[in-house]
């Protein structure tokens, strides 16, 4: 299952090219990290995450750089990591998206994929690869199959047995 954490747009002073003192930046970073942990506590259950994507909903149509936007969220990422008790280096970053303009509620959303959901997706991909291998084998051998609507009358088990028999 996917988990979504909604947070306010991070301060522009968290960008690498921001013009502020290191003390100001440290104070803002600390505040953002603590607030992210609190928002995560309120919005999601504690379980390990596999990957995340950032979705920004800006208050206006001003053009923004996706890399700088993601960079500003590092303190949020660390706060969520603190709450979950999981090192954020274990998460795969799936990029940044800019959603619709939202003047009423400008925000950034962290869309997390749980480890359980990621393993289900891997299992589905594995099964699809097996099906592709079966179909490739059938096509390469010119194996005759009959189609009845969209149902294949030759079972997967029969194809697997035939594939194993031809391997030896």
GUVO-848214 format. One record per residue: x, y, z of N, C-alpha, C, O, CB in turn; residue number from 0; residue in three letters. Coordinates in nm, 2 decimals. Glycine has a CB too. Layout:
<atoms>
ATOM  X  Y  Z  X  Y  Z  X  Y  Z  X  Y  Z  X  Y  Z  NUM  ala
...
</atoms>
This chain:
<atoms>
ATOM  0.08  -0.12  0.00  0.00  0.00  0.00  0.09  0.12  0.00  0.20  0.13  0.06  -0.10  0.00  0.12  0  unk
ATOM  0.04  0.22  -0.07  0.12  0.35  -0.07  0.08  0.44  0.04  -0.03  0.44  0.09  0.09  0.42  -0.21  1  unk
ATOM  0.18  0.51  0.09  0.16  0.60  0.20  0.19  0.74  0.15  0.29  0.76  0.08  0.25  0.57  0.32  2  unk
ATOM  0.11  0.84  0.19  0.13  0.98  0.15  0.14  1.07  0.27  0.06  1.06  0.36  0.02  1.03  0.05  3  unk
ATOM  0.25  1.15  0.27  0.27  1.24  0.38  0.26  1.38  0.32  0.34  1.41  0.23  0.40  1.22  0.46  4  unk
ATOM  0.17  1.46  0.37  0.15  1.60  0.32  0.22  1.70  0.41  0.20  1.70  0.53  0.00  1.64  0.30  5  unk
ATOM  0.31  1.78  0.35  0.39  1.88  0.43  0.38  2.01  0.36  0.35  2.02  0.25  0.53  1.83  0.44  6  unk
ATOM  0.40  2.12  0.44  0.40  2.25  0.38  0.52  2.27  0.28  0.62  2.19  0.30  0.40  2.37  0.48  7  unk
ATOM  0.52  2.36  0.19  0.63  2.39  0.10  0.75  2.43  0.19  0.74  2.51  0.28  0.60  2.50  0.00  8  unk
ATOM  0.87  2.36  0.17  0.98  2.40  0.25  1.04  2.54  0.22  1.02  2.59  0.11  1.09  2.30  0.23  9  unk
ATOM  1.10  2.59  0.32  1.16  2.73  0.31  1.26  2.74  0.19  1.34  2.64  0.17  1.22  2.77  0.44  10  unk
ATOM  1.26  2.85  0.12  1.36  2.87  0.02  1.50  2.88  0.07  1.60  2.87  0.00  1.32  3.00  -0.06  11  unk
ATOM  1.51  2.91  0.20  1.64  2.92  0.26  1.71  2.79  0.28  1.83  2.78  0.32  1.63  2.99  0.40  12  unk
ATOM  1.64  2.68  0.25  1.70  2.55  0.26  1.77  2.51  0.13  1.84  2.40  0.12  1.60  2.44  0.29  13  unk
ATOM  1.76  2.59  0.02  1.82  2.56  -0.10  1.97  2.58  -0.09  2.02  2.66  0.00  1.77  2.65  -0.22  14  unk
ATOM  2.05  2.52  -0.17  2.20  2.53  -0.16  2.25  2.67  -0.19  2.34  2.72  -0.13  2.27  2.43  -0.25  15  unk
ATOM  2.18  2.74  -0.28  2.22  2.87  -0.32  2.15  2.98  -0.24  2.15  3.10  -0.29  2.19  2.89  -0.47  16  unk
ATOM  2.09  2.95  -0.13  2.02  3.05  -0.05  2.12  3.14  0.02  2.23  3.10  0.06  1.93  2.98  0.06  17  unk
ATOM  2.08  3.27  0.03  2.17  3.36  0.09  2.13  3.39  0.23  2.05  3.48  0.26  2.17  3.50  0.01  18  unk
ATOM  2.18  3.31  0.32  2.16  3.33  0.46  2.27  3.27  0.54  2.35  3.19  0.49  2.02  3.26  0.51  19  unk
ATOM  2.28  3.30  0.67  2.39  3.26  0.75  2.38  3.11  0.78  2.26  3.06  0.77  2.41  3.34  0.88  20  unk
ATOM  2.48  3.04  0.81  2.48  2.90  0.84  2.39  2.87  0.97  2.33  2.77  0.98  2.62  2.84  0.86  21  unk
ATOM  2.39  2.97  1.06  2.32  2.96  1.18  2.17  2.96  1.15  2.09  2.89  1.21  2.35  3.07  1.28  22  unk
ATOM  2.13  3.05  1.06  1.99  3.07  1.02  1.94  2.94  0.95  1.84  2.88  0.98  1.97  3.19  0.93  23  unk
ATOM  2.03  2.89  0.86  2.00  2.77  0.79  1.99  2.65  0.88  1.90  2.56  0.86  2.10  2.74  0.68  24  unk
ATOM  2.07  2.64  0.98  2.07  2.53  1.08  1.94  2.53  1.16  1.88  2.42  1.18  2.19  2.53  1.17  25  unk
ATOM  1.90  2.65  1.20  1.78  2.66  1.28  1.65  2.62  1.20  1.56  2.55  1.24  1.76  2.81  1.33  26  unk
ATOM  1.65  2.66  1.07  1.54  2.63  0.98  1.54  2.48  0.95  1.43  2.42  0.95  1.55  2.71  0.85  27  unk
ATOM  1.65  2.42  0.93  1.67  2.28  0.90  1.61  2.20  1.02  1.54  2.10  1.01  1.81  2.24  0.87  28  unk
ATOM  1.65  2.24  1.14  1.61  2.17  1.26  1.46  2.18  1.28  1.39  2.08  1.32  1.68  2.23  1.39  29  unk
ATOM  1.40  2.29  1.25  1.26  2.31  1.26  1.18  2.23  1.16  1.08  2.16  1.19  1.22  2.46  1.25  30  unk
ATOM  1.23  2.22  1.04  1.17  2.14  0.93  1.18  1.99  0.96  1.08  1.92  0.94  1.23  2.18  0.79  31  unk
ATOM  1.29  1.95  1.01  1.31  1.81  1.04  1.21  1.77  1.15  1.15  1.66  1.14  1.46  1.78  1.09  32  unk
ATOM  1.20  1.85  1.26  1.11  1.81  1.37  0.96  1.81  1.32  0.89  1.73  1.36  1.13  1.91  1.48  33  unk
ATOM  0.93  1.91  1.24  0.79  1.92  1.19  0.76  1.80  1.10  0.64  1.75  1.10  0.76  2.05  1.12  34  unk
ATOM  0.85  1.76  1.02  0.83  1.64  0.93  0.80  1.52  1.01  0.72  1.44  0.98  0.95  1.62  0.83  35  unk
ATOM  0.88  1.50  1.12  0.86  1.38  1.21  0.72  1.39  1.27  0.65  1.28  1.28  0.97  1.38  1.32  36  unk
ATOM  0.67  1.50  1.31  0.54  1.52  1.37  0.43  1.49  1.26  0.34  1.42  1.29  0.53  1.66  1.43  37  unk
ATOM  0.45  1.55  1.14  0.35  1.52  1.04  0.34  1.37  1.00  0.23  1.32  0.98  0.38  1.60  0.91  38  unk
ATOM  0.46  1.31  1.00  0.46  1.16  0.96  0.39  1.08  1.07  0.32  0.99  1.05  0.61  1.12  0.95  39  unk
ATOM  0.42  1.12  1.20  0.35  1.06  1.31  0.20  1.07  1.30  0.13  0.97  1.33  0.40  1.12  1.44  40  unk
ATOM  0.15  1.18  1.26  0.01  1.20  1.25  -0.06  1.14  1.13  -0.18  1.10  1.13  -0.02  1.35  1.24  41  unk
ATOM  0.02  1.12  1.02  -0.04  1.08  0.89  -0.02  0.93  0.85  -0.09  0.88  0.77  0.01  1.16  0.78  42  unk
ATOM  0.09  0.87  0.90  0.12  0.73  0.85  0.15  0.64  0.97  0.19  0.68  1.08  0.23  0.73  0.75  43  unk
ATOM  0.14  0.51  0.94  0.18  0.41  1.04  0.33  0.38  1.02  0.39  0.41  0.92  0.10  0.27  1.02  44  unk
ATOM  0.39  0.33  1.12  0.53  0.30  1.12  0.56  0.17  1.06  0.54  0.06  1.12  0.59  0.31  1.27  45  unk
ATOM  0.61  0.16  0.94  0.66  0.04  0.88  0.76  0.08  0.77  0.76  0.19  0.72  0.55  -0.04  0.82  46  unk
ATOM  0.85  -0.01  0.74  0.96  0.02  0.64  0.91  0.06  0.50  0.82  0.00  0.45  1.06  -0.10  0.63  47  unk
ATOM  0.98  0.15  0.45  0.95  0.20  0.31  1.06  0.16  0.21  1.18  0.14  0.25  0.94  0.36  0.31  48  unk
ATOM  1.02  0.15  0.09  1.12  0.11  -0.02  1.16  0.22  -0.10  1.27  0.23  -0.14  1.06  0.00  -0.10  49  unk
ATOM  1.06  0.31  -0.14  1.09  0.42  -0.23  1.00  0.53  -0.21  0.89  0.52  -0.14  1.09  0.37  -0.38  50  unk
ATOM  1.03  0.65  -0.27  0.94  0.76  -0.25  0.95  0.86  -0.37  1.05  0.85  -0.45  0.97  0.84  -0.12  51  unk
ATOM  0.85  0.94  -0.39  0.84  1.04  -0.50  0.79  1.16  -0.43  0.71  1.16  -0.34  0.75  0.99  -0.62  52  unk
ATOM  0.84  1.28  -0.48  0.79  1.41  -0.43  0.70  1.47  -0.53  0.72  1.47  -0.65  0.91  1.50  -0.40  53  unk
ATOM  0.58  1.52  -0.48  0.48  1.58  -0.57  0.46  1.72  -0.50  0.41  1.73  -0.39  0.35  1.50  -0.58  54  unk
ATOM  0.49  1.83  -0.58  0.47  1.96  -0.53  0.35  2.02  -0.58  0.31  2.01  -0.70  0.60  2.05  -0.57  55  unk
ATOM  0.27  2.09  -0.50  0.16  2.17  -0.53  0.19  2.32  -0.50  0.17  2.36  -0.38  0.02  2.12  -0.46  56  unk
ATOM  0.24  2.39  -0.59  0.28  2.53  -0.57  0.16  2.63  -0.56  0.06  2.59  -0.61  0.38  2.58  -0.68  57  unk
ATOM  0.18  2.74  -0.50  0.07  2.84  -0.49  0.05  2.92  -0.61  -0.05  3.00  -0.63  0.09  2.93  -0.37  58  unk
ATOM  0.14  2.92  -0.71  0.14  3.00  -0.83  0.20  2.92  -0.95  0.25  2.81  -0.93  0.21  3.14  -0.81  59  unk
ATOM  0.20  2.99  -1.06  0.25  2.92  -1.18  0.40  2.96  -1.21  0.44  2.94  -1.33  0.17  2.96  -1.30  60  unk
ATOM  0.47  3.01  -1.12  0.61  3.05  -1.14  0.69  2.92  -1.17  0.67  2.82  -1.11  0.67  3.12  -1.02  61  unk
ATOM  0.78  2.93  -1.27  0.86  2.82  -1.31  0.96  2.79  -1.20  1.02  2.88  -1.15  0.93  2.84  -1.45  62  unk
ATOM  0.98  2.66  -1.17  1.07  2.62  -1.07  1.16  2.50  -1.11  1.12  2.43  -1.20  1.00  2.59  -0.93  63  unk
ATOM  1.27  2.49  -1.05  1.37  2.38  -1.09  1.34  2.26  -1.00  1.33  2.27  -0.88  1.51  2.43  -1.07  64  unk
ATOM  1.32  2.15  -1.06  1.28  2.03  -0.98  1.39  1.98  -0.89  1.37  1.93  -0.78  1.25  1.91  -1.08  65  unk
ATOM  1.52  2.00  -0.94  1.63  1.95  -0.85  1.64  2.04  -0.73  1.66  1.99  -0.62  1.76  1.96  -0.93  66  unk
ATOM  1.63  2.17  -0.74  1.63  2.26  -0.63  1.51  2.23  -0.53  1.53  2.24  -0.41  1.63  2.40  -0.67  67  unk
ATOM  1.40  2.20  -0.59  1.28  2.17  -0.51  1.30  2.05  -0.42  1.27  2.04  -0.31  1.15  2.15  -0.60  68  unk
ATOM  1.36  1.94  -0.49  1.39  1.82  -0.41  1.49  1.84  -0.30  1.48  1.79  -0.19  1.44  1.71  -0.51  69  unk
ATOM  1.59  1.92  -0.34  1.70  1.96  -0.24  1.65  2.02  -0.11  1.69  2.00  0.00  1.81  2.04  -0.31  70  unk
ATOM  1.55  2.11  -0.13  1.49  2.18  -0.02  1.42  2.08  0.08  1.39  2.12  0.19  1.39  2.29  -0.07  71  unk
ATOM  1.38  1.96  0.03  1.31  1.87  0.11  1.39  1.77  0.19  1.34  1.68  0.26  1.22  1.79  0.02  72  unk
ATOM  1.53  1.79  0.19  1.62  1.70  0.26  1.59  1.70  0.41  1.59  1.59  0.47  1.76  1.74  0.24  73  unk
ATOM  1.56  1.81  0.47  1.53  1.81  0.62  1.40  1.74  0.64  1.39  1.67  0.75  1.52  1.96  0.67  74  unk
ATOM  1.30  1.75  0.56  1.18  1.67  0.57  1.21  1.52  0.56  1.16  1.44  0.64  1.07  1.71  0.46  75  unk
ATOM  1.29  1.48  0.46  1.32  1.34  0.45  1.39  1.29  0.57  1.36  1.18  0.62  1.42  1.33  0.33  76  unk
ATOM  1.48  1.37  0.63  1.55  1.32  0.75  1.45  1.31  0.87  1.46  1.22  0.95  1.66  1.42  0.79  77  unk
ATOM  1.35  1.40  0.88  1.26  1.39  0.99  1.17  1.27  0.98  1.14  1.20  1.07  1.17  1.52  0.99  78  unk
ATOM  1.13  1.24  0.85  1.05  1.12  0.83  1.13  0.99  0.86  1.08  0.90  0.92  0.99  1.11  0.68  79  unk
ATOM  1.25  1.00  0.82  1.35  0.89  0.85  1.36  0.87  1.01  1.36  0.76  1.05  1.48  0.92  0.79  80  unk
ATOM  1.37  0.98  1.08  1.38  0.97  1.23  1.25  0.90  1.28  1.26  0.82  1.37  1.39  1.11  1.29  81  unk
ATOM  1.14  0.94  1.23  1.01  0.88  1.28  1.00  0.74  1.25  0.97  0.66  1.34  0.89  0.96  1.22  82  unk
ATOM  1.04  0.70  1.13  1.03  0.56  1.09  1.14  0.47  1.15  1.12  0.35  1.16  1.03  0.55  0.94  83  unk
ATOM  1.25  0.53  1.19  1.36  0.45  1.24  1.43  0.38  1.13  1.49  0.27  1.16  1.31  0.36  1.35  84  unk
ATOM  1.42  0.43  1.01  1.48  0.37  0.89  1.58  0.47  0.83  1.54  0.58  0.81  1.38  0.31  0.79  85  unk
ATOM  1.70  0.42  0.79  1.79  0.51  0.72  1.74  0.55  0.59  1.70  0.46  0.51  1.93  0.44  0.71  86  unk
ATOM  1.74  0.68  0.56  1.68  0.73  0.43  1.77  0.69  0.31  1.72  0.70  0.20  1.67  0.88  0.43  87  unk
ATOM  1.89  0.64  0.33  1.97  0.59  0.22  1.92  0.46  0.17  1.96  0.42  0.06  2.12  0.58  0.26  88  unk
ATOM  1.83  0.39  0.24  1.77  0.27  0.19  1.65  0.29  0.10  1.61  0.20  0.03  1.72  0.19  0.31  89  unk
ATOM  1.61  0.42  0.09  1.49  0.45  0.00  1.54  0.48  -0.14  1.64  0.55  -0.16  1.41  0.56  0.06  90  unk
ATOM  1.47  0.43  -0.24  1.49  0.47  -0.37  1.42  0.60  -0.41  1.30  0.61  -0.38  1.46  0.35  -0.47  91  unk
ATOM  1.48  0.69  -0.46  1.42  0.82  -0.50  1.36  0.81  -0.64  1.44  0.78  -0.74  1.52  0.94  -0.49  92  unk
ATOM  1.23  0.83  -0.66  1.16  0.81  -0.78  1.13  0.94  -0.85  1.05  0.95  -0.94  1.04  0.73  -0.77  93  unk
ATOM  1.20  1.05  -0.81  1.18  1.18  -0.89  1.09  1.28  -0.82  1.03  1.26  -0.72  1.14  1.15  -1.02  94  unk
ATOM  1.07  1.39  -0.90  0.99  1.50  -0.85  0.88  1.52  -0.96  0.91  1.52  -1.08  1.07  1.63  -0.83  95  unk
ATOM  0.76  1.55  -0.92  0.65  1.59  -1.01  0.60  1.73  -0.95  0.60  1.75  -0.83  0.54  1.48  -1.02  96  unk
ATOM  0.55  1.81  -1.05  0.48  1.93  -1.01  0.33  1.91  -1.04  0.30  1.89  -1.16  0.54  2.06  -1.08  97  unk
ATOM  0.25  1.91  -0.94  0.11  1.89  -0.96  0.04  2.02  -1.00  0.11  2.11  -1.04  0.04  1.83  -0.83  98  unk
ATOM  -0.09  2.02  -0.99  -0.17  2.14  -1.02  -0.13  2.25  -0.92  -0.09  2.23  -0.81  -0.32  2.11  -1.02  99  unk
ATOM  -0.16  2.38  -0.97  -0.14  2.49  -0.88  -0.25  2.48  -0.77  -0.37  2.46  -0.81  -0.15  2.63  -0.96  100  unk
ATOM  -0.22  2.50  -0.65  -0.31  2.50  -0.54  -0.29  2.62  -0.45  -0.21  2.62  -0.36  -0.30  2.37  -0.46  101  unk
ATOM  -0.36  2.73  -0.48  -0.35  2.85  -0.40  -0.40  2.84  -0.26  -0.35  2.90  -0.16  -0.42  2.97  -0.47  102  unk
ATOM  -0.50  2.75  -0.24  -0.55  2.73  -0.10  -0.46  2.65  -0.01  -0.45  2.68  0.11  -0.69  2.66  -0.12  103  unk
ATOM  -0.40  2.55  -0.07  -0.32  2.46  0.02  -0.19  2.42  -0.05  -0.17  2.31  -0.10  -0.40  2.33  0.05  104  unk
ATOM  -0.09  2.51  -0.07  0.04  2.48  -0.13  0.11  2.38  -0.04  0.12  2.40  0.08  0.12  2.60  -0.16  105  unk
ATOM  0.16  2.27  -0.10  0.22  2.17  -0.02  0.32  2.08  -0.10  0.32  2.09  -0.23  0.11  2.08  0.04  106  unk
ATOM  0.39  2.00  -0.03  0.47  1.89  -0.10  0.42  1.76  -0.04  0.40  1.75  0.08  0.63  1.91  -0.08  107  unk
ATOM  0.40  1.66  -0.12  0.36  1.53  -0.08  0.47  1.43  -0.10  0.53  1.42  -0.21  0.23  1.49  -0.15  108  unk
ATOM  0.50  1.35  0.00  0.59  1.24  -0.01  0.51  1.12  -0.04  0.43  1.08  0.04  0.68  1.22  0.12  109  unk
ATOM  0.52  1.06  -0.16  0.45  0.93  -0.19  0.54  0.82  -0.17  0.63  0.79  -0.25  0.39  0.94  -0.34  110  unk
ATOM  0.52  0.74  -0.06  0.61  0.63  -0.03  0.55  0.50  -0.08  0.42  0.48  -0.08  0.63  0.62  0.12  111  unk
ATOM  0.63  0.41  -0.12  0.60  0.27  -0.15  0.65  0.19  -0.04  0.77  0.19  -0.01  0.65  0.23  -0.29  112  unk
ATOM  0.56  0.11  0.02  0.61  0.02  0.13  0.69  -0.09  0.08  0.68  -0.13  -0.04  0.49  -0.03  0.22  113  unk
ATOM  0.77  -0.16  0.16  0.85  -0.27  0.12  0.76  -0.39  0.08  0.79  -0.46  -0.01  0.94  -0.32  0.24  114  unk
ATOM  0.64  -0.40  0.15  0.55  -0.51  0.12  0.49  -0.49  -0.02  0.48  -0.58  -0.10  0.43  -0.51  0.22  115  unk
ATOM  0.46  -0.36  -0.05  0.40  -0.33  -0.19  0.51  -0.35  -0.29  0.48  -0.41  -0.40  0.35  -0.19  -0.19  116  unk
ATOM  0.64  -0.32  -0.26  0.74  -0.33  -0.36  0.77  -0.48  -0.39  0.79  -0.52  -0.50  0.87  -0.27  -0.31  117  unk
ATOM  0.76  -0.57  -0.28  0.78  -0.71  -0.31  0.67  -0.77  -0.39  0.69  -0.86  -0.46  0.80  -0.78  -0.17  118  unk
ATOM  0.55  -0.72  -0.37  0.44  -0.77  -0.45  0.46  -0.73  -0.60  0.43  -0.81  -0.68  0.30  -0.71  -0.40  119  unk
ATOM  0.51  -0.61  -0.62  0.54  -0.57  -0.76  0.64  -0.65  -0.82  0.64  -0.69  -0.94  0.58  -0.42  -0.76  120  unk
ATOM  0.74  -0.69  -0.74  0.85  -0.78  -0.79  0.79  -0.92  -0.83  0.83  -0.97  -0.93  0.97  -0.79  -0.69  121  unk
ATOM  0.71  -0.97  -0.74  0.64  -1.10  -0.77  0.56  -1.09  -0.90  0.56  -1.19  -0.98  0.55  -1.14  -0.65  122  unk
ATOM  0.49  -0.98  -0.92  0.41  -0.97  -1.04  0.50  -0.96  -1.16  0.47  -1.03  -1.26  0.32  -0.84  -1.03  123  unk
ATOM  0.61  -0.89  -1.15  0.70  -0.88  -1.26  0.76  -1.02  -1.29  0.78  -1.05  -1.41  0.81  -0.78  -1.24  124  unk
ATOM  0.80  -1.09  -1.19  0.85  -1.23  -1.21  0.75  -1.32  -1.28  0.79  -1.39  -1.38  0.89  -1.29  -1.07  125  unk
ATOM  0.63  -1.31  -1.24  0.53  -1.39  -1.31  0.51  -1.35  -1.46  0.49  -1.43  -1.54  0.39  -1.39  -1.24  126  unk
ATOM  0.51  -1.22  -1.48  0.50  -1.17  -1.62  0.62  -1.22  -1.71  0.60  -1.25  -1.82  0.49  -1.02  -1.62  127  unk
ATOM  0.74  -1.22  -1.65  0.85  -1.26  -1.72  0.84  -1.41  -1.75  0.88  -1.45  -1.86  0.98  -1.24  -1.64  128  unk
ATOM  0.79  -1.49  -1.66  0.77  -1.63  -1.69  0.67  -1.65  -1.80  0.69  -1.73  -1.89  0.72  -1.70  -1.56  129  unk
ATOM  0.56  -1.57  -1.80  0.46  -1.58  -1.90  0.52  -1.54  -2.04  0.49  -1.60  -2.14  0.34  -1.49  -1.87  130  unk
ATOM  0.60  -1.44  -2.04  0.67  -1.40  -2.16  0.76  -1.51  -2.21  0.76  -1.54  -2.33  0.75  -1.27  -2.14  131  unk
ATOM  0.83  -1.58  -2.12  0.92  -1.69  -2.16  0.84  -1.80  -2.22  0.88  -1.86  -2.32  1.00  -1.74  -2.04  132  unk
ATOM  0.72  -1.83  -2.16  0.63  -1.93  -2.21  0.59  -1.90  -2.36  0.59  -1.98  -2.44  0.51  -1.95  -2.12  133  unk
ATOM  0.54  -1.77  -2.37  0.49  -1.73  -2.51  0.61  -1.73  -2.61  0.59  -1.78  -2.72  0.43  -1.59  -2.50  134  unk
ATOM  0.72  -1.69  -2.57  0.84  -1.69  -2.66  0.87  -1.84  -2.70  0.90  -1.86  -2.82  0.96  -1.63  -2.60  135  unk
ATOM  0.87  -1.92  -2.60  0.89  -2.07  -2.63  0.79  -2.12  -2.73  0.83  -2.19  -2.82  0.89  -2.15  -2.50  136  unk
ATOM  0.66  -2.09  -2.71  0.56  -2.14  -2.80  0.58  -2.08  -2.94  0.57  -2.16  -3.04  0.42  -2.09  -2.75  137  unk
ATOM  0.61  -1.95  -2.95  0.63  -1.89  -3.08  0.75  -1.95  -3.15  0.75  -1.97  -3.27  0.64  -1.74  -3.07  138  unk
ATOM  0.86  -1.97  -3.08  0.98  -2.02  -3.14  0.97  -2.17  -3.18  1.03  -2.21  -3.28  1.10  -2.01  -3.04  139  unk
ATOM  0.88  -2.24  -3.12  0.86  -2.38  -3.15  0.75  -2.40  -3.25  0.72  -2.52  -3.29  0.84  -2.47  -3.03  140  unk
ATOM  0.68  -2.30  -3.28  0.56  -2.30  -3.37  0.46  -2.40  -3.31  0.40  -2.48  -3.38  0.60  -2.34  -3.51  141  unk
ATOM  0.45  -2.40  -3.18  0.36  -2.49  -3.10  0.22  -2.45  -3.13  0.19  -2.33  -3.12  0.39  -2.48  -2.95  142  unk
ATOM  0.14  -2.54  -3.17  0.00  -2.50  -3.21  -0.09  -2.49  -3.08  -0.09  -2.57  -3.00  -0.06  -2.60  -3.31  143  unk
ATOM  -0.15  -2.37  -3.08  -0.25  -2.35  -2.97  -0.38  -2.30  -3.03  -0.38  -2.24  -3.14  -0.19  -2.25  -2.86  144  unk
ATOM  -0.48  -2.33  -2.96  -0.61  -2.28  -3.01  -0.66  -2.17  -2.92  -0.66  -2.18  -2.80  -0.72  -2.40  -3.01  145  unk
ATOM  -0.71  -2.07  -2.98  -0.76  -1.96  -2.90  -0.91  -1.96  -2.91  -0.97  -1.98  -3.01  -0.71  -1.82  -2.96  146  unk
ATOM  -0.97  -1.95  -2.79  -1.12  -1.95  -2.78  -1.15  -1.81  -2.72  -1.14  -1.80  -2.59  -1.18  -2.07  -2.70  147  unk
ATOM  -1.18  -1.71  -2.80  -1.20  -1.58  -2.74  -1.06  -1.53  -2.70  -0.97  -1.51  -2.79  -1.30  -1.57  -2.62  148  unk
ATOM  -1.04  -1.50  -2.57  -0.91  -1.46  -2.53  -0.85  -1.56  -2.44  -0.74  -1.54  -2.38  -0.92  -1.33  -2.45  149  unk
ATOM  -0.91  -1.68  -2.42  -0.85  -1.79  -2.34  -0.76  -1.88  -2.42  -0.79  -1.92  -2.53  -0.97  -1.87  -2.27  150  unk
ATOM  -0.64  -1.90  -2.36  -0.55  -2.00  -2.42  -0.58  -2.14  -2.36  -0.59  -2.15  -2.24  -0.40  -1.96  -2.39  151  unk
ATOM  -0.61  -2.23  -2.45  -0.65  -2.36  -2.40  -0.54  -2.45  -2.35  -0.56  -2.55  -2.29  -0.72  -2.43  -2.52  152  unk
ATOM  -0.41  -2.42  -2.39  -0.30  -2.49  -2.34  -0.26  -2.43  -2.20  -0.24  -2.31  -2.19  -0.18  -2.48  -2.44  153  unk
ATOM  -0.26  -2.52  -2.10  -0.23  -2.47  -1.97  -0.08  -2.43  -1.95  0.00  -2.48  -2.02  -0.27  -2.57  -1.86  154  unk
ATOM  -0.06  -2.35  -1.85  0.08  -2.31  -1.82  0.16  -2.43  -1.78  0.28  -2.45  -1.81  0.08  -2.21  -1.71  155  unk
ATOM  0.10  -2.52  -1.70  0.17  -2.64  -1.66  0.22  -2.73  -1.77  0.33  -2.78  -1.77  0.08  -2.72  -1.56  156  unk
ATOM  0.13  -2.74  -1.88  0.17  -2.82  -1.99  0.28  -2.76  -2.07  0.37  -2.83  -2.12  0.05  -2.84  -2.09  157  unk
ATOM  0.28  -2.63  -2.08  0.39  -2.56  -2.15  0.52  -2.57  -2.07  0.63  -2.60  -2.13  0.36  -2.41  -2.16  158  unk
ATOM  0.51  -2.56  -1.93  0.63  -2.58  -1.85  0.69  -2.72  -1.86  0.81  -2.73  -1.87  0.60  -2.55  -1.70  159  unk
ATOM  0.60  -2.82  -1.87  0.65  -2.96  -1.88  0.72  -2.98  -2.02  0.83  -3.04  -2.03  0.53  -3.06  -1.87  160  unk
ATOM  0.66  -2.92  -2.12  0.72  -2.93  -2.26  0.85  -2.86  -2.26  0.94  -2.90  -2.33  0.62  -2.88  -2.36  161  unk
ATOM  0.86  -2.74  -2.20  0.98  -2.66  -2.20  1.09  -2.74  -2.13  1.21  -2.75  -2.18  0.96  -2.53  -2.13  162  unk
ATOM  1.06  -2.80  -2.01  1.16  -2.88  -1.94  1.20  -3.00  -2.02  1.32  -3.04  -2.02  1.10  -2.92  -1.80  163  unk
ATOM  1.11  -3.07  -2.09  1.14  -3.19  -2.17  1.24  -3.15  -2.28  1.33  -3.23  -2.31  1.02  -3.25  -2.22  164  unk
ATOM  1.22  -3.03  -2.34  1.31  -2.99  -2.45  1.45  -2.94  -2.41  1.54  -2.93  -2.49  1.24  -2.89  -2.54  165  unk
ATOM  1.46  -2.91  -2.28  1.59  -2.86  -2.23  1.69  -2.97  -2.23  1.81  -2.94  -2.25  1.57  -2.80  -2.09  166  unk
ATOM  1.65  -3.09  -2.20  1.74  -3.20  -2.19  1.77  -3.26  -2.32  1.85  -3.36  -2.32  1.69  -3.30  -2.09  167  unk
</atoms>
